[in-house]
Amino acid sequence: MSFSAVQSAGEHRLHPVGMLLAALGSVRRWIGVSAFPGIATLVNGGFGMWTVLLVLLGVVLVGILSAVWGVLSWRATTYRVSGGALHFKSGVLQKSERSLPLERVQSVETVQGIVQRVFGVSGVKVEAAGGGGEAEISLPALSRSSVEALREELTKSRARRGTGKVFEEPGPEVICRLPFRDLLLAGLTSGRIGVAASVVVGVLQFADDLLPGDLAESLSGFLLPRTASTILLLVLAIALFAWVLAIFGTVLAHAGFTLSRSADGKYLHMKRGLLERHESTVPLARIQAIKVVEGVLRQPFGFAALRVESAGFGAEEGVSTALFPLLPRREIEKLLHSAVPEFASPLDQLVPLPRRARRRYAFRAALPALVLAASGAVLFFPWGLLALLLVVPAALYGLLRYRAAGHELGGERLVLRFRRLARTTVVIPRGRLQSRGYSVSPFQKRKGLATLGVDVASGSGGAAFRLADVEVEVAEGLIRTLPQRPRPAARNLSWEHPGAE
C-alpha cells in the first residue's frame, strides 16, 4: 500500500525516522545475542586478521538486515482514529491489529530519546484503564504536528460520543519545578547504590567469564588485593563508583522535572528526563492514593518523594508513578493543595499506636535474629552464638517502626503511616477505597489490638496498605464509617498473616 493510499484511507504512518528507530532496535537485539560470541571469537582467535574480518563481516550483515527490517517495519505500521476507537496495525512477519476504545484511553505519554530529539520527533504511548505497566499502543516516531493532530482527533471523537475530553486545550499551569540543587540531592539520597553495586559486580563477573582462563588468572593475580587494608579500599572504591552511578542515573531520569496542572483542573502533567524526555498525563479522577516516601538517607534532612497510585496508569514501577521526586517535607501540604487538593491533609497530626503495641513491634523484628542465633548455636557452636549480636539492632529497628506508625481516620481522608526501611505516609480519600477490613490474631486479642487493611484500585490490579496493632475499637469504627466501593472479583484482600504488617 502506498503512502498516499494510506492517507486517503484515513490511516497514518509513522514519521520516516521510525525506520531508523526500528533498525536501531533490531541492532540492539542482535548485539544482545551476538556480542558475547563475537568478543569470545576475537579473544580466542588472538585478534588475527581473518578473525577480525569474520567479525566485521558479521557486523555488516547485521547492519544490512537491520536496515531492511526497519523499512519493512515502518511500512507495516499504521494508525487511525475512527468508529470511536484508536486502531493500530503493525507486524512484519506476523500481522497484528489492535483497537482501543476511546473511553478506555486514560493518558498519553510523549517520549523523546536522543535520536528522536535530533530529528525533532516524539514517541507516543497511549495508556488504557487496567492496562498495567505496558503501553496499550506505542507509536515510536511522530512529528510534533502529527502528535497534536492525534490529540485533537482523539478529543473531537470523544466529544462527539459524549464521553468528555481526553486532553485539555488550554496550556497547563506549572506548579513546581525540580531545581538542579535538589536534583543532585535526590541522586545523593536515592538509595539506589545497591542496584548500581550489583551492576558493577555483574560486569566484573561477566568479564571474568569472558576472558580465557590463563588471562583471567593473570589479571586476577595482578589486580586483586592481598591484604585486608587493600581489600577494604577496593570495597570502598566499588561502593563509591556505584554511588556515582546511582547519582548519574537519577540525574538522567529526573532532570528538568516539571509538575503542571491543566487549566480545567482535571489532569496532571509531568515532564522529566535529560537524554530521553518523558511527558505523561494523569487524570486526577484516576488517582486513588498519594504516598509520601521518606527514605533512610532523606528523612534526617527533612526530604521526601511523592508518588501516586492511579487506576489504569502505571508507566513507572507498574502501578505507581512519581508525582515529585524530591521535596522538603514542610512544603508537601502546600504542593498537595495546588496539585491534588482532594488529597491535601495535615501529615503531622496522626494518632500514634498504643503503648502496649511497642513490645509487639520489637519482638516481631527481633524474632528472625533469635531464630538465626538458635540455628547457629546448634550447627556452628560456639561461633553461631555471635548471631545474638543481631538481636539488639533488630529490636531497635522494630521500635523505630513502632514510633513511625500512626493514623488519622477522621475527616474526608484516611491517613496511614508505617515504616519498612523508608517511612511511608499514605493519603486516601474515603470515596476512593475499594475495600477495608481488619483482623485480630489470638495474641492481638489479649491486648485489644487489630491489624487494619485498606485496598485501592491501582494499575491492572490494586494496592493494599496495612497497619498492625491499632486499637480494635478504631478498626471497628473504620469499618462502620468508611464507604466501600464495588471491586473486581479477581482482587481479594488476603489475611493469611493477620498479625503481620
N, C-alpha and C positions, 0 to 999 in steps of 0.2 A: 504493500500500500504506500502510495507516495505521500509526501508531506502535505501537499495541497488537499489530497483526498482525506487525510486525517483531519485537517482543519475544517473542511466542508461538512464532515460527518459530526461536527461538534466535539471531536476528540482533540486533545493537545498532546504534543510530545514534549519531552524534557528539552532544556537548553542543550546545544551541541557539546557543551562542557561535560554533559553526562556521559559521553563516550569516553572521555579521558578518565573520569572518576570510576567508571566500570572497569576500564583497563587497569587502572592502578589497584583497584580492589582485587582483580584477578592476579596481579603481580604479587600482592601481599600474601594471598593464599598459596601461590606457588612457592614463594620464599619460605613460608612456614613448613612446607612439605619437603623442599629440596635443599634448604640451607645446610642442615646437618650433613647429608650425604655429600654435598658439594665441597664443604670445608674438609671433611674427612678424606675425600679423594685428593684434594690438593696436598694435605699434610702427608698422607701415606705415599703419594707419588713424588714426594720431595720437591714439589713445585717445578717439575720438569716441563719442558716446552710442550710436549704432547698432552700432558695432563692439564696445563693451563689452557691450551687450545680447545680441549674437550669441554672444560667448564665454561669457557667463553661461548662456545657453540650452543651449549645448553641455555645460557643466559639470553642469547639472541633468539633462540627458538621460543623461549618463554615470552619474550617481548612481542614477537610477531603474533603468537597465539592470543596473548592478552589484548593486543590492539584489535584483532579480528573479533574477539569476544565483546569488546567494548562497543564496537559498531553494531553488532547483532543485538546486543542487549538494549542499546539506545533505540533501535528501530522497533523492538518488540514492546517497549514501554509507552503506554498512553494513559490519559486520564480524561474524565469529563464529569460534569455535573448535570444530571438530568433525572426526571422522574422522582424527585425527592431523595436522591442518593448520589454519593460520590463513587464513581466507577473507576476501577484501576485494573489495567491489564499489564502483564509482564511475563517473562519467561522465554528463554531461547529454545532449549530442548524440550521443556515441559511447560506448555502454556497454562497460565492461570488468570482468572478474572475475579476480582473482589468488588463487592458493592457494599458501601457503608451508608445506611440510612442517616439522613441529616439530623434527625432527632437524637441520634446516639453520639454525635460529634460533641465532645466536651472541651477540647482545647487544641490549639495548633502551635507547634514549636518550630521556629526557624533556626537553622544551624548554619554557621559559616566556618568551614575549615580553611586551612592555608590555601589550598588550590582554589576553593570557591571564592575566597576573598580576592585572590589575584585576578580572577576573571569577572568579578562583580556579580556573582550569582549566589543563591542561597538554597540550602536544603530545607524541605518542609516535612514535618512529621505530624500526622493527624492522629490525635488520641481519641479513643472512644470510651464510653462508660463501660466499666467492667473489663477493660482491655488489658489490665495488668501492666507489667513493665515494658512490654514491646509496643512500638507504634503500630496502630492498626493499618495505616497506609503511609509509606515513606517515599517522597519524591526528592531525589538527591541533588537535582540541579534545575532551578527555575530562575529566570531573570526577575529583577525587582518588580517590573511591570506585570509579569505573569503571576507573582505572589499576590500582588494587590488585586489583580483581576480574579484570581481564585477566591480570595477572601470576599470580594464584592459579590461574586456569583453565589457563594455559599450563603451570604447574608440575604440576598434577594430571594433565593429559593426558600430559605427558612421563613422569611416574612410572608411569601405567597401562601405557604402552608399553614400560617397562623401559629407557628410554634415559637415565635420570638427571634431575636438576633443571636448569632454566634459571636460576632465581633462588633465592638462599638465603633462608630465612625469618628467621634471626636478623639483628639490625641490624649493619651494618658497623662495624668499628673504625677510627677516624680515625688515620691515620699521620702526616700532615703537612698544615699549612695555610700558605698564602702570606700573610705579613703585609703590611700596606699599604706599609710602607717598601720591602720587596723588590719589591712590585708597581710602585711608581714607578721603582725602579732598573731593573726589567725593561723598562719603557717607554723610559727614557733610553738603554738599551743595546740596544734591539731590532733596530737595523739596518734598520728599515722606512722610513727617511727618503726613500730613493729612490722607493719606491712612492708615498708621500704627495706628494713633489715632482712626480711625473708626474701625479697627480690635480690638483694646483694648476695646472700648466701646461695640462692638458687643459681645465679650467674656463675659464681665460683665453682659450684658443683658441676654445672654444665661444662665449664672449661676443663675441669679435671677429667670428665668422662670423654671429652672430645679429643684431648691430646693423647698421643701414643704413650704406652706405659713407661718407657725409658725416659722420655722427655718430661712427663708428669712427675716422675720420681725425682729427676734432677732439679726441676723448678721447685718442688716441694722442699727438697733438702736445702735449696739456696734461699728460699723466701720465708719458710715457716720459722718462727722463733723457737729458741731452745731454752729460754729462761722464763721464769714466772713474770718478771718485770716486762719483758718484751711481749709476752702473751697478753698481758694487761693492756699494754699500749696498742697492740693490734686490735683487741676488742673495742677499745675506746675509739680508735680510728674508724672501724667499721660502723660503730654507733653514730659517730659524728657525720660520716658520709651518708648514712641512712637518714639522719635528721635533716641534712641539707636537701636530700631528695624529697623528703616529705614537705619541706617548705616550698621547694620549687613546684611540686605537684599542686599544692594549694594555690600558689600564685597563678599558675596556668589555668586552673579550673575556675577561680573566682575573681580574676582581675576585672575591674570595671563593673562590679556587681551593682545593679541599679534596680530598685523596687519601685514600681509605679502602680497607680490605680486608675481605672478608666473613669471617664467623665461621668458616666451614669452610675458609678459605684458598684458595678456588677462583676468586674474582673480585676485580677491582679496580674501584673506583668513583671517578669524577672529577666534581666539581661546579664550575661556573665561570659567570661572566657577571654583569654589572651590570644592564643593561636587559633583556637576553634571557638567561635562565638555562638552562644546559645541564647535564644529568646523564647520564653514559654509563657503561656497564658493559662491561668487557673480561675475558673468561675468561683466566686465567693459562695454561691449556693451549694457548691460541692464540697467545701471544706468542712470536715467533721470534727477536727480537734487541732489544737495548737500545742506543740511541745517546746518547752524551754529547757535546753540541754546545757548543763554546766559541767564541762569536762574537768578531770582531775587537775590539769595544768591551768585551766581557765578560772575556776571558781575562786582561788586565792586572790586573783587580780580583779574580780568582780565582772567577768565577761561571760557571755553565754551565746549559744547559737539558737536560732528559731527554726522550727520545722513544722510542716503542715501534714496532716493526714487527710487525704482527699479522695472521695469516692470517684472511681473511674479515671484517676490521673496518677501515674506512677513513673515518671521519666527517670527519677533518681532513687537508688536503693529500693525499687519495686513498688512500694506503696507509700513512700514518704519522700518529700522533696524539700529543699532548703527554702525557707522564707527569707532568712537573712543569716549569713554565715558567722558574723561576729558583731556583738553589740554590748555596750555597758549595761549591766543589769538594771541600773536605775532608769534607763531610757526605754526599757521594754514596754512598760504600760503605755507610754506615750506613743510608741510605734504601733501598738495594737489598736489604740484609739483611732489612729489615722488610717491604718490599712484594713483592719478587720474589727470594727467596733463591737460586733456581736461577741467577740472573744476577749474584749478588754476587761480584766478583772485584777484586783489587788493580789499580789503574789506573796506578800509578807504578813498576811493576817490569817494564816492557816491554823487550824486546831491541831496540836500535837497529839501523838498517840499516848494512851495512858501509861503511867509509870510501871505498872505491872507487866507491860509488854517488853520492857527493856531486857529483862533476863532471857526471854524467849529469843530475841534477836541475837544476843550474844551467844547463846547456846547453839542456835542453828548454824551460825557462822563458824563456831569452834568445833562442831561435831566432825566434819571431814578431817581436820587435823588430828583429833583424838583417834579416829579410826585408822588413819595412816600411822600414828605412833604405835597403836596396838599391833598392827600388822608388822611394822618394822621391828618391834620388840620380839615378836615370835620368830621372824625369819632371819633377822640380822642382829640379834642380841650380841653385845650391848649397844652397838653403834646405831641401831634402829631407834633407840630411845631419843636420839637427837631430834627426831620429828616432833617431840614435845615442845621444842622451842617455837614451833609454828602456832601453838595453841593461843598464846597471848596476843600476837598480832591479829590472828583470825577473830578472836573475841572483840578486839578493839574495832576491827572492821565492822562487825555486827553492831556495835554501839554507834558507829558513825551512820549506819543505815537507819538505826532507830531514831537518832537525832534529826536526820534529814526528812523522815517520813511525816506527813501531815495531810490534812484535807480541809475543804470548805464546801459544804453541801447546801448552803443556803443560797438565796437569790436565784438568778436565772441561769447560773453556770455552776458546773461541778468542777472543782479543782482538786487534783490529787498530786502528791509529791512523794517520790521514792528514790532510792539510790541503788544502783548496782555498782559500777565504777563511777560513772557520771551521775550527778544529781539531776533528775528529770522532773519537771513540773508540767502536768497535762491540764489543759483548759478545754472543757467540753460544754457547749450549751445544752440545756436539758432536752431541748427538742431534737438534738442530733443523736441521742442514744438509740442504738439498735436493740440492746438488751442490758439488763442489770440484774445482779444477783449476789448472794453471799453464801458462804458455807462455814460450818463450825465443826472443828475436829474435837475428839474427846478431850484432848489437852487444852484446847481453847475454851471448851465449855466450862471447865472448872474455874476459869478466870473471867468468864463473861466476855470473851473476845470472839471476833469473827474475821474472816477474810472476805473483803469486798471486791467485786469484779464488775467491770462495765465493758461494753463492746460497742464499737462504732464501725460503720462501713468505711472501707479504705481499699483502693485498688480493686482487684478482682475478688478479694476475699474480705478481710476485715482486720481490725486491730483491737486487741484486748489489753486492758490495763487492770492490774490487781494491787491491792494494798492490804497487807496482812496485819492482823491484831488491832483492828479498830474496835470500839465499843460495840457490842452486839445490838444495843439499842439504836446506835447510829445507823448501822446497816439495815435494821428493820425499818427505821424511819425513811431511809433512802428508797427502799422498795415500795413503801406506801405512797411517797410523794412524787417520785420521778416518773415521767411518762415512758412508755415503751412502744417503739415503732415496730411494725412487721419487719422481719428479716428473712433472707433466703433460707430455704430449708437445709441447704448444704452447709450453712455456717452453724456450728454448735459450740457454745462456750463450755469448755471442758473443766471439770472439777475433780480430776483424778488425784491431785495432790492438794487437798483443801487447806492444809496448814502452811503451804509454801506461798511465796510471793510470785 
